[in-house]
């Protein structure tokens, strides 16, 4: 395994939790820990948690005494702590509290309710040494408080406390005793001859009663540590190792894989395989209802957009874990093909149709594993799922081009054109629009399913899938706007892009005379702003004429008006070529009202997704890349592609009071599109911009973030969010390397990065430098790839 030496000034992400690859984690009580190399009160090398907010904090940290000198502050150590190894459930740190005394501290989370550790203390000097090792425990309890204190449980001296429904117990092996000092502690006195190593192991149990907690703590402390660590080394040997020459990049990639794998919990009775949660942090993991049904949105189900970033990351190292996520979706599939958007481990359901990304994900897993049995297993369900998208509830005008139900379903909750719960967003009804991103997702799903059908010998399915794809392709290409060199939203019914117009505004009820014509026809959008949670019985009456000149009167009220907090929006079902008047009735004077024609011309990142889908011709793709994606005044910002164009009125780089943060879902897709169309250098440059932001977060906050500021070095949103990690899969795809097995490798293209890159995976070493690709197989055979064409290199039997 690769040896690391990472200090507090290096990229770090040191959360610790049970590994779902090894144990069945507890979805309702998953205790998560975090190691800090310094800082805190008191300053210490501390392992901390809140037990999912059942305590204000719990900190475990070592202290050392030699003679009259006591030390716990790493800032005073002879050699500061440095991380040597990190896995999902294991960390190893080295340091010297005193000169000549070397300590290896190991931390291990073997299951959801326990954490254990081991100190290997070595005298590297030339004289004998005597010192006292303390394990300090400082609990700041919340409910039912009892701070940690010395006690005896099952006739053994321990530290015990109480917080919430937990009775945590700490056991130190070897007959440790309680110590009188500033913090509750157990200690061991160690006599060390020159060159001698002494080992002190400890365990922590977090159950509701003292006796079981004590037995759990003792059992994990007294495990066969060497055997357990060897098992972890073997499991994690499947992780790819990336050597770029930049140690910050290398560490970020390694931590990305750790966080990606660490995001899994379960399974449960409701989902047959482990599922991912969005962010696994010490403040999460506890369900007061004891079944997980009250978990927050980050823990209540698996979503396709997060899966699209996560599954390719872990497929190379944990393919069964990745396959399990797809199997979970298929396990909840209804007879008509419907798959829930967000099925959860406690049986949660969103009741919206899942995003059409599942076939694309299955194909990525197949490319990585070449598991044809898996492909055959999932193909029928994926086919029914995509077919469900073309039924009446989702393709409302039956033209073969479905519509989103809401912005949440699209994965872009805060879309400036369509979000209906943000004051700064327009609030148009997305069901009235046809969107290039949904078309592109479905286009690629159809092509991917056709590819699966050919692979599996289901040739009779191919023609129908290709016909659907062609309808989608033509519709998406009709959304191209040569003036903006971008795809655009179009109205669902007349398939044109309507420019927005403010028709009038006022306070309270009003009767607005308009007498205007519109080409193309538009929909009337009414926005009301007033006291939070007020719900007046507003009624809107619209008078005008449609495309054929027929006079119509349309009334909006009740369920037509969607209220969120202090804002209500409503949009006409009908299109108007001519408007006579709009009357707003029953609106109190403390409400402000705006009347508009819905604007479909606004620009956001989803309009670029057809590049990922493979929709445009090479010529149009080049135009999209050179004039739009790489335009610094629109999307090509310093640290990634923002959610919406920097020219949009809602653009806010920090995502506060607007839209604009860098989200990895769409950055990943667009970068993949760049690679597919031959723009590897641009993809590499985009990755470099993203990596700057991520490395800054890892160094300054010891975590990845949910999103990043495109204009300044700043992380946004949740810490260690599942899709905010360094893009290992995208990096390897851009580099043109995929190690399938110890005997088979796929390579493509020239190395577009500014330094040679070496990838070690499954015993294979692939080295890419300028003009050179060299593959070394486990048996030592070496092959130089003579050209840059995509190709497999395989050892023959």
C-alpha positions in Angstrom: 0.0 0.0 0.0 1.1 3.6 -0.7 2.8 5.2 2.3 1.6 8.7 3.2 3.0 11.4 5.4 0.3 14.1 5.6 0.4 16.9 8.2 -2.2 19.4 9.1 -1.0 21.6 6.3 -1.8 18.9 3.7 -5.1 17.9 2.2 -7.1 15.9 4.8 -10.5 14.3 5.2 -10.3 12.2 8.4 -13.9 11.0 9.1 -14.1 7.5 10.4 -17.1 5.1 10.2 -18.0 1.5 9.8 -17.3 0.1 6.3 -20.5 -1.3 4.6 -18.2 -3.6 2.5 -17.4 -5.5 5.7 -20.3 -5.2 8.1 -24.0 -4.4 8.0 -24.1 -0.9 9.3 -26.9 0.5 11.5 -28.9 3.0 9.5 -30.8 4.2 12.6 -27.8 4.5 14.9 -24.6 4.9 12.9 -21.9 6.5 15.1 -19.4 8.5 13.0 -16.1 10.0 14.3 -13.6 12.5 13.0 -9.9 12.8 13.8 -8.3 16.2 14.2 -4.5 16.5 14.3 -4.5 19.6 16.4 -6.8 22.3 17.9 -9.9 22.1 20.0 -10.4 22.6 23.7 -8.1 21.4 25.0 -5.7 21.3 22.0 -5.1 17.7 21.2 -4.9 14.9 18.7 -8.5 14.1 19.2 -11.1 11.7 17.9 -14.5 13.3 18.2 -18.2 12.7 17.7 -21.6 14.0 18.8 -23.3 10.6 18.4 -25.6 12.1 15.8 -26.3 15.2 18.0 -27.0 13.1 21.1 -24.1 15.0 22.8 -22.6 18.4 22.3 -19.3 16.6 21.9 -17.3 13.6 22.9 -13.5 13.8 22.5 -10.9 11.0 23.0 -7.2 12.1 23.0 -3.9 10.8 24.3 -1.7 12.4 26.9 1.9 11.6 27.9 3.9 12.2 31.0 7.6 11.8 31.5 9.0 12.9 34.8 7.3 16.2 35.6 6.4 16.9 32.1 2.8 16.4 30.9 1.8 16.9 27.3 -1.4 16.6 25.2 -1.0 19.6 22.9 0.3 18.4 19.5 1.8 21.9 19.0 4.3 21.0 21.8 5.2 17.5 20.5 8.7 16.8 19.4 7.3 15.7 16.0 3.9 16.7 15.0 1.2 14.2 14.0 1.3 12.9 10.4 -1.2 10.6 8.7 0.4 7.4 7.4 -2.7 5.5 6.2 -6.4 6.1 5.8 -9.3 3.9 4.9 -13.1 4.2 5.3 -12.9 2.8 8.8 -9.2 3.0 9.7 -6.6 5.8 10.3 -3.0 5.6 11.3 -1.0 8.6 12.6 2.6 8.9 13.7 4.2 11.4 16.0 6.7 11.9 18.8 5.4 13.4 22.0 9.0 13.5 23.4 12.2 13.3 21.4 13.1 9.6 21.0 9.6 8.3 21.7 7.8 7.4 18.5 4.1 6.7 18.7 1.9 5.1 16.0 -1.7 5.7 16.9 -4.3 3.6 15.1 -8.1 4.3 15.0 -10.6 1.8 13.8 -14.4 1.7 13.5 -15.2 -2.0 13.2 -19.0 -1.4 13.4 -21.6 1.3 13.8 -21.6 1.4 17.7 -17.9 1.0 18.4 -14.6 2.6 17.8 -11.2 1.2 18.9 -7.6 2.3 18.9 -4.1 1.2 19.5 -1.0 3.1 20.5 2.4 1.5 19.5 5.0 3.3 21.6 8.6 2.8 20.7 11.8 4.0 22.3 14.0 4.9 19.4 16.7 6.3 21.6 19.7 4.8 23.3 18.6 4.8 26.9 15.7 3.4 28.8 12.6 5.5 29.2 9.6 5.5 31.6 6.4 7.3 30.7 2.7 7.3 31.5 0.2 7.1 28.6 -3.2 8.4 29.3 -6.4 8.1 27.2 -8.5 11.1 28.1 -12.2 11.3 27.4 -14.2 14.5 27.6 -17.9 14.2 27.2 -20.1 17.3 27.0 -23.5 15.5 27.3 -26.8 16.8 26.2 -29.9 15.0 27.4 -29.7 12.8 30.6 -26.2 14.2 31.2 -23.5 12.3 33.0 -19.9 13.3 32.2 -17.2 10.7 31.7 -15.8 9.4 35.0 -14.0 6.4 36.4 -16.2 3.5 37.2 -16.3 -0.2 37.4 -18.4 -2.2 35.0 -18.4 -6.0 35.2 -15.6 -5.7 37.7 -13.3 -3.8 35.3 -12.1 -0.2 35.7 -13.5 1.9 32.8 -14.6 5.4 32.0 -18.3 5.7 31.6 -20.9 8.5 31.0 -24.4 9.1 29.7 -25.9 11.3 27.0 -29.2 11.0 25.2 -30.0 7.3 25.2 -26.4 6.2 25.2 -24.2 4.9 28.0 -20.7 5.2 26.4 -17.9 3.1 28.0 -14.2 3.2 27.4 -12.0 0.2 28.2 -8.2 0.1 28.0 -6.5 -3.3 28.0 -3.7 -4.4 30.3 -5.3 -3.4 33.6 -5.4 0.4 33.1 -6.4 2.5 36.1 -8.2 5.8 36.5 -5.9 8.8 36.7 -6.3 12.0 38.7 -5.8 14.9 36.3 -7.5 17.8 34.5 -9.6 15.4 32.3 -11.2 11.9 32.9 -8.6 9.4 31.9 -7.3 5.8 32.1 -3.6 5.3 32.1 -0.8 2.7 31.6 2.7 3.1 32.9 5.3 2.0 30.3 8.9 0.9 30.8 10.8 1.0 27.5 14.2 -0.3 26.9 16.1 1.1 23.9 14.4 -0.2 20.7 11.5 -1.6 22.6 7.8 -1.2 21.5 4.9 -1.5 23.9 1.3 -1.7 22.7 -1.8 -0.2 24.4 -5.2 -1.0 22.9 -8.5 0.6 23.8 -12.2 0.3 22.9 -15.3 2.4 23.1 -18.8 1.0 23.1 -21.8 3.2 22.5 -24.9 1.2 23.5 -27.8 2.1 25.7 -26.7 0.1 28.8 -23.3 0.1 30.6 -22.8 -3.7 30.6 -23.3 -4.3 26.9 -21.2 -1.1 26.1 -18.4 -2.5 28.3 -18.4 -5.9 26.6 -18.5 -4.3 23.1 -15.6 -2.0 24.1 -13.5 -4.9 25.5 -14.2 -7.1 22.5 -13.1 -4.6 19.9 -10.0 -3.6 21.9 -8.8 -7.2 22.2 -9.4 -8.2 18.6 -6.5 -9.7 16.6 -5.3 -6.3 15.4 -2.7 -7.6 13.0 -5.1 -9.9 11.3 -7.8 -7.1 11.1 -5.4 -4.6 9.6 -4.1 -7.2 7.1 -7.7 -7.7 6.1 -8.2 -4.0 5.6 -5.0 -3.7 3.6 -6.2 -6.6 1.3 -9.7 -5.0 0.8 -8.3 -1.6 0.0 -5.6 -2.9 -2.3 -8.2 -2.8 -5.0 -8.2 1.0 -4.9 -6.5 2.7 -7.8 -3.4 4.7 -6.9 -2.7 7.9 -8.9 0.8 9.5 -9.1 0.7 12.9 -10.8 3.9 14.4 -9.4 1.7 16.8 -7.4 1.3 15.4 -3.9 -1.8 17.5 -3.3 -3.6 16.0 -6.3 -2.6 12.5 -5.3 -3.9 13.0 -1.7 -7.1 14.6 -2.9 -7.8 11.6 -5.2 -7.1 9.1 -2.4 -9.4 10.9 0.0 -12.0 11.2 -2.7 -12.1 7.4 -3.0 -12.3 7.1 0.8 -15.2 9.5 1.1 -17.0 7.9 -1.9 -16.8 4.5 -0.3 -17.6 5.9 3.2 -21.0 7.2 2.0 -22.6 3.7 2.2 -24.8 2.4 5.0 -27.3 -0.5 5.2 -28.8 -2.7 3.9 -32.2 -2.8 5.6 -35.4 -4.7 5.2 -36.5 -1.9 2.8 -33.6 -2.0 0.4 -31.7 -5.3 -0.2 -28.2 -3.7 -0.8 -26.2 -1.0 0.9 -27.2 2.5 -0.3 -25.4 5.8 -0.2 -26.2 8.8 1.9 -25.1 12.2 0.9 -22.9 13.2 3.8 -21.7 10.9 6.6 -20.6 13.2 9.4 -20.4 13.0 13.3 -23.6 15.1 13.6 -25.6 12.6 11.5 -26.6 9.0 11.8 -29.1 8.9 14.8 -32.8 8.3 14.3 -35.0 9.2 17.3 -37.7 7.0 15.8 -35.2 4.1 15.8 -35.9 3.2 12.2 -34.4 6.0 10.1 -37.7 7.4 8.9 -36.9 10.7 10.5 -33.5 11.2 9.0 -32.8 14.5 7.2 -32.8 14.8 3.4 -29.2 13.9 3.2 -29.9 10.4 4.6 -33.4 9.6 3.3 -32.7 8.0 -0.1 -30.5 7.4 -3.1 -30.8 9.9 -6.0 -29.6 9.4 -9.6 -27.6 12.6 -9.9 -25.5 11.8 -6.9 -25.2 8.2 -8.1 -23.9 9.4 -11.5 -20.9 11.0 -9.7 -20.4 8.3 -7.1 -20.9 4.9 -8.8 -18.2 5.4 -11.4 -15.8 6.5 -8.6 -16.2 3.3 -6.7 -16.9 0.8 -9.5 -13.2 0.2 -10.1 -12.7 -0.7 -6.4 -16.0 -2.0 -5.1 -18.1 -3.0 -8.1 -20.6 -5.1 -6.1 -21.3 -2.0 -3.9 -22.0 0.0 -7.1 -24.1 -2.7 -8.6 -26.1 -2.9 -5.4 -27.3 0.7 -5.9 -28.9 -0.1 -9.3 -30.4 -3.3 -7.9 -32.0 -1.2 -5.1 -33.8 0.9 -7.7 -34.9 -2.1 -9.6 -36.1 -3.7 -6.3 -38.6 -0.9 -5.9 -39.8 -0.9 -9.5 -43.5 -1.0 -10.1 -45.1 -3.2 -12.7 -45.4 -0.4 -15.3 -41.8 0.4 -15.1 -42.0 3.3 -12.6 -38.9 3.6 -10.4 -39.0 6.1 -7.5 -36.8 9.1 -7.6 -35.4 8.6 -4.1 -36.0 5.3 -2.5 -34.7 5.2 1.1 -33.4 2.6 3.5 -36.4 3.2 5.9 -38.9 2.7 3.1 -39.0 6.4 2.2 -40.4 7.2 -1.3 -40.4 10.5 -3.2 -43.2 9.3 -5.5 -41.7 11.1 -8.5 -40.2 9.2 -11.5 -36.5 8.7 -11.2 -34.1 10.7 -13.5 -33.3 8.8 -16.7 -29.7 8.0 -15.9 -29.8 4.4 -14.8 -29.0 2.7 -18.1 -26.0 5.0 -18.5 -24.8 4.1 -15.0 -25.3 0.4 -15.7 -23.2 0.6 -18.9 -20.4 2.4 -17.0 -20.3 -0.5 -14.5 -20.3 -3.0 -17.4 -17.4 -1.2 -19.1 -15.5 -1.4 -15.8 -16.3 -5.0 -15.0 -17.4 -6.6 -18.3 -19.9 -8.5 -16.2 -22.4 -9.6 -18.8 -24.6 -11.5 -16.3 -25.1 -8.2 -14.5 -26.1 -6.5 -17.7 -28.6 -9.3 -18.5 -30.0 -9.0 -15.0 -30.7 -5.3 -15.1 -31.6 -4.8 -18.8 -35.3 -5.7 -18.7 -36.1 -3.4 -15.8 -34.1 -0.5 -17.3 -35.9 -0.9 -20.5 -39.3 -0.8 -18.8 -38.1 2.2 -16.8 -37.1 4.3 -19.9 -40.4 3.3 -21.6 -42.3 4.7 -18.7 -40.9 8.1 -19.4 -42.8 8.2 -22.7 -46.2 7.5 -21.2 -48.9 10.1 -20.7 -48.0 11.4 -17.2 -44.5 12.4 -18.3 -44.9 13.2 -22.0 -47.9 15.4 -21.6 -48.3 16.4 -25.2 -47.4 12.9 -26.6 -44.8 14.2 -29.0 -42.0 11.8 -27.9 -40.2 14.5 -25.9 -41.1 14.3 -22.1 -41.2 17.1 -19.6 -39.9 17.4 -16.0 -42.5 17.3 -13.2 -40.6 19.9 -11.2 -37.0 21.2 -10.7 -36.3 18.7 -7.9 -36.9 15.9 -10.3 -34.4 17.5 -12.7 -31.7 17.5 -10.0 -31.4 21.3 -10.3 -33.6 22.4 -7.4 -32.7 26.1 -7.7 -33.0 26.5 -11.5 -33.2 30.3 -12.1 -36.0 29.9 -14.8 -38.2 27.4 -13.0 -37.5 27.3 -9.2 -40.8 28.2 -7.5 -39.5 28.6 -3.9 -36.8 31.2 -4.4 -37.5 34.9 -4.5 -34.7 35.5 -7.0 -35.9 32.8 -9.4 -38.5 33.4 -12.1 -40.8 30.6 -10.9 -42.2 29.5 -14.3 -43.9 26.1 -14.4 -41.3 23.6 -15.7 -44.0 21.2 -16.8 -44.9 23.7 -19.5 -41.4 23.6 -21.0 -39.3 21.1 -22.9 -35.8 21.0 -21.6 -32.6 20.1 -23.5 -31.1 18.3 -20.4 -34.1 15.8 -20.1 -34.0 15.2 -23.8 -30.3 14.5 -23.7 -30.6 12.1 -20.8 -33.3 10.2 -22.6 -31.5 10.2 -25.9 -28.4 8.7 -24.2 -30.5 6.2 -22.3 -32.1 5.0 -25.5 -28.7 4.7 -27.3 -27.2 2.9 -24.3 -30.1 0.5 -24.1 -29.7 -0.2 -27.8 -26.1 -1.0 -27.1 -27.0 -3.3 -24.3 -29.6 -5.0 -26.5 -27.0 -5.7 -29.2 -24.6 -7.0 -26.5 -27.2 -9.3 -25.1 -28.7 -10.5 -28.4 -32.0 -8.7 -28.0 -31.9 -7.4 -31.5 -35.7 -6.9 -31.7 -35.5 -4.1 -29.2 -32.9 -2.0 -31.1 -35.0 -0.5 -33.8 -37.6 1.0 -31.5 -35.0 2.4 -29.2 -33.2 4.1 -32.1 -36.4 5.5 -33.4 -37.2 7.1 -30.0 -33.6 8.4 -29.9 -34.0 10.0 -33.3 -37.2 11.8 -32.3 -35.3 13.2 -29.3 -32.3 14.2 -31.3 -34.3 16.2 -33.8 -36.2 17.9 -31.0 -33.1 18.8 -29.1 -31.4 20.1 -32.2 -34.4 22.3 -32.9 -33.7 23.9 -29.5 -30.4 25.2 -30.8 -30.1 29.0 -30.8 -27.3 30.2 -33.2 -27.4 33.7 -31.7 -26.4 32.5 -28.2 -24.6 29.4 -29.5 -26.4 27.3 -26.9 -29.4 25.1 -26.6 -32.5 26.7 -25.0 -35.8 25.9 -23.3 -38.8 25.8 -25.5 -42.5 25.9 -24.8 -44.1 22.5 -24.5 -46.9 23.3 -26.9 -45.5 25.5 -29.7 -41.8 24.4 -29.3 -40.5 28.0 -29.5 -38.4 29.9 -27.1 -40.4 32.8 -25.6 -38.7 35.9 -24.4 -39.9 37.2 -21.1 -41.7 40.5 -20.6 -42.8 42.4 -17.5 -46.4 43.4 -18.2 -47.1 45.2 -14.9 -46.9 45.2 -11.1 -48.6 46.7 -8.1 -49.9 46.2 -4.6 -52.8 44.0 -3.7 -55.7 43.3 -6.2 -55.4 45.0 -9.6 -56.9 45.0 -13.0 -54.3 45.4 -15.6 -55.2 46.4 -19.2 -52.6 45.1 -21.6 -53.8 45.0 -25.2 -50.6 43.6 -26.7 -49.7 40.9 -29.2 -46.8 38.4 -28.8 -44.8 36.5 -31.3 -44.2 33.8 -30.4 -47.2 33.2 -28.1 -46.5 33.3 -24.4 -47.8 32.1 -21.1 -48.9 34.6 -18.4 -46.9 34.2 -15.1 -48.3 35.8 -12.0 -46.0 36.2 -8.9 -47.3 37.3 -5.5 -45.1 38.3 -2.6 -46.3 38.9 0.9 -46.2 37.9 4.6 -44.6 34.5 5.2 -46.9 31.5 5.2 -50.0 33.8 4.3 -52.3 32.1 1.8 -54.9 34.5 0.6 -57.7 33.1 -1.7 -56.2 34.7 -4.8 -57.9 34.4 -8.2 -56.4 35.5 -11.5 -58.5 36.1 -14.6 -56.7 36.3 -17.9 -58.5 37.5 -21.1 -57.0 37.3 -24.6 -56.7 35.3 -27.8 -54.8 32.1 -28.7 -52.8 31.3 -31.8 -55.9 30.8 -33.9 -57.5 34.1 -32.8 -60.2 32.6 -30.7 -61.2 34.6 -27.6 -60.6 32.9 -24.3 -61.0 33.6 -20.6 -58.8 31.6 -18.2 -59.1 31.6 -14.4 -56.3 30.6 -12.1 -57.1 29.8 -8.4 -56.7 27.3 -5.6 -54.4 24.5 -6.7 -53.2 26.5 -9.8 -51.3 28.8 -7.4 -48.2 27.2 -5.8 -47.2 28.8 -2.5 -43.8 28.6 -0.8 -43.1 30.7 2.3 -43.8 34.3 1.2 -44.2 33.7 -2.5 -47.0 32.3 -4.7 -46.7 31.7 -8.4 -49.2 30.7 -11.1 -48.9 30.2 -14.9 -51.6 29.9 -17.5 -52.2 26.5 -19.1 -53.0 28.3 -22.4 -50.7 30.2 -24.7 -51.6 33.8 -25.7 -50.9 35.4 -29.0 -52.8 38.5 -27.8 -53.5 39.7 -24.2 -56.3 42.0 -23.4 -56.2 42.1 -19.6 -55.1 40.3 -16.4 -57.2 40.7 -13.2 -55.8 39.7 -9.8 -58.6 39.4 -7.2 -58.7 38.8 -3.4 -55.0 39.8 -2.9 -54.5 41.9 0.3 -52.7 45.3 0.1 -49.6 44.0 1.9 -48.9 41.7 -1.1 -46.9 42.8 -4.1 -47.8 41.3 -7.4 -46.0 41.0 -10.8 -47.5 39.9 -14.1 -45.1 38.6 -16.8 -44.8 36.6 -19.9 -42.6 33.6 -18.8 -39.0 33.9 -20.1 -37.5 30.8 -21.7 -34.3 32.6 -22.8 -32.3 32.5 -19.6 -29.1 30.5 -19.6 -28.0 27.8 -17.2 -25.6 24.8 -17.2 -28.3 22.2 -18.0 -28.6 23.7 -21.5 -25.1 22.3 -22.2 -26.0 18.7 -21.3 -26.6 17.7 -25.0 -22.8 17.7 -25.4 -22.7 14.9 -22.8 -25.6 13.1 -24.5 -23.7 13.0 -27.8 -26.5 15.0 -29.5 -24.7 17.7 -31.6 -22.7 17.2 -34.7 -18.9 17.6 -34.3 -19.2 21.1 -35.9 -21.9 22.2 -33.5 -20.1 20.7 -30.6 -17.0 22.7 -31.5 -19.1 25.9 -31.6 -20.7 25.1 -28.3 -17.3 24.5 -26.7 -15.4 27.4 -28.2 -18.1 30.1 -28.0 -20.1 29.1 -24.9 -18.5 26.7 -22.5 -15.0 28.3 -22.6 -16.4 31.8 -22.6 -15.1 33.3 -19.3 -18.0 35.8 -19.3 -20.5 33.0 -19.2 -19.3 29.6 -17.8 -15.5 29.3 -18.0 -14.8 30.6 -14.5 -11.7 30.3 -12.5 -12.7 27.3 -10.4 -15.3 25.5 -12.6 -18.5 25.8 -14.5 -21.2 27.6 -12.5 -24.8 26.5 -12.4 -26.0 29.4 -14.5 -24.3 31.8 -16.8 -22.5 34.6 -15.1 -24.6 36.9 -17.3 -27.8 35.7 -15.8 -29.5 38.1 -13.3 -29.7 35.4 -10.7 -25.9 34.7 -10.8 -24.3 34.6 -7.4 -20.9 32.9 -7.2 -21.4 32.1 -3.5 -24.9 30.8 -4.1 -26.3 33.1 -1.4 -29.4 34.8 -2.7 -29.0 33.4 -6.2 -27.5 30.6 -8.3 -24.0 30.1 -9.4 -22.0 27.6 -7.4 -20.0 24.8 -9.1 -21.8 21.5 -8.7 -19.9 18.4 -9.8 -22.8 16.6 -11.4 -23.0 18.9 -14.4 -19.3 19.7 -14.5 -18.6 15.9 -14.7 -21.1 15.4 -17.5 -19.8 18.4 -19.5 -16.2 17.3 -19.0 -17.1 13.8 -20.3 -18.7 15.5 -23.3 -15.5 17.4 -23.9 -13.5 14.2 -23.9 -16.0 12.4 -26.1 -15.8 15.2 -28.8 -12.0 15.3 -28.6 -11.5 18.3 -26.4 -9.2 16.6 -23.9 -7.1 19.6 -23.2 -10.2 21.6 -22.2 -11.4 18.7 -20.0 -8.0 18.6 -18.3 -8.1 22.3 -17.8 -11.6 22.1 -16.2 -10.4 19.3 -13.9 -7.4 21.5 -12.9 -9.8 24.4 -12.0 -12.0 22.1 -9.9 -9.0 20.6 -8.2 -7.8 24.0 -7.0 -11.0 24.6 -5.2 -11.1 21.1 -3.7 -7.6 21.1 -2.5 -8.2 24.5 -0.8 -11.1 23.0 1.0 -9.2 19.9 2.1 -6.3 22.0 3.4 -8.4 24.6 5.2 -11.5 22.7 6.2 -10.3 19.1 6.2 -13.2 18.2 4.0 -14.6 18.2 0.5 -17.7 20.4 0.0 -21.1 20.0 -1.6 -20.2 22.8 -4.1 -17.6 25.4 -4.8 -17.4 29.1 -5.5 -16.5 29.5 -9.2 -14.8 32.9 -8.7 -13.1 32.6 -5.3 -11.5 29.8 -3.2 -14.5 28.9 -1.1 -16.4 25.7 -0.4 -20.2 25.8 -0.3 -22.8 23.6 1.3 -22.3 20.4 3.2 -19.0 18.9 4.2 -17.8 15.7 2.5 -20.9 15.6 0.2 -21.0 12.5 -1.9 -20.7 14.4 -5.3 -18.3 17.1 -4.2 -15.2 14.9 -4.0 -12.2 15.0 -6.4 -13.2 13.4 -9.7 -11.0 10.3 -9.9 -13.2 8.6 -12.6 -13.3 11.7 -14.7 -9.5 12.2 -14.4 -8.9 8.7 -15.5 -11.4 9.0 -18.4 -9.7 12.2 -19.5 -6.3 10.6 -19.1 -7.5 7.7 -21.2 -6.9 4.8 -18.8 -9.3 2.1 -17.6 -7.8 -1.0 -15.9 -10.4 -3.8 -16.3 -8.5 -6.7 -14.8 -4.9 -7.7 -14.0 -4.7 -8.9 -17.7 -6.7 -6.3 -19.6 -6.4 -2.5 -19.9 -8.2 0.1 -22.1 -6.2 3.1 -23.1 -6.9 6.1 -25.4 -5.4 9.4 -26.5 -2.5 11.5 -25.4 -1.9 12.6 -21.8 -3.5 16.1 -21.7 -2.1 16.9 -18.2 1.1 19.0 -17.8 3.1 16.2 -16.1 3.6 12.4 -16.5 0.9 10.4 -14.7 1.2 6.8 -13.3 -1.8 4.8 -12.4 -1.4 1.6 -10.3 -4.5 -0.6 -10.2 -5.1 -4.4 -9.8 -1.4 -5.1 -10.1 -1.1 -3.2 -13.4 1.0 0.0 -13.8 0.1 2.4 -16.6 2.5 5.3 -17.2 1.4 8.1 -19.5 3.8 10.9 -20.5 3.9 13.1 -23.5 3.7 10.8 -26.5 4.2 7.6 -24.4 1.8 5.1 -22.9 3.5 2.2 -21.2 1.7 -0.7 -19.5 3.3 -3.1 -17.1 1.3 -6.1 -16.1 1.7 -8.0 -12.8 4.0 -10.6 -14.3 6.4 -7.9 -15.4 5.5 -7.9 -19.1 5.7 -4.4 -20.5 3.9 -3.0 -23.6 4.4 0.4 -25.2 1.2 1.5 -27.0 2.2 2.7 -30.5 -0.6 5.2 -31.2 -3.4 7.2 -29.5 -6.4 5.3 -30.8 -8.8 3.9 -28.2 -7.8 0.2 -27.8 -7.7 -2.7 -25.4 -4.3 -4.2 -24.4 -4.7 -7.7 -23.1 -2.4 -10.5 -22.1 -3.0 -13.6 -24.0 -3.4 -16.9 -22.2 
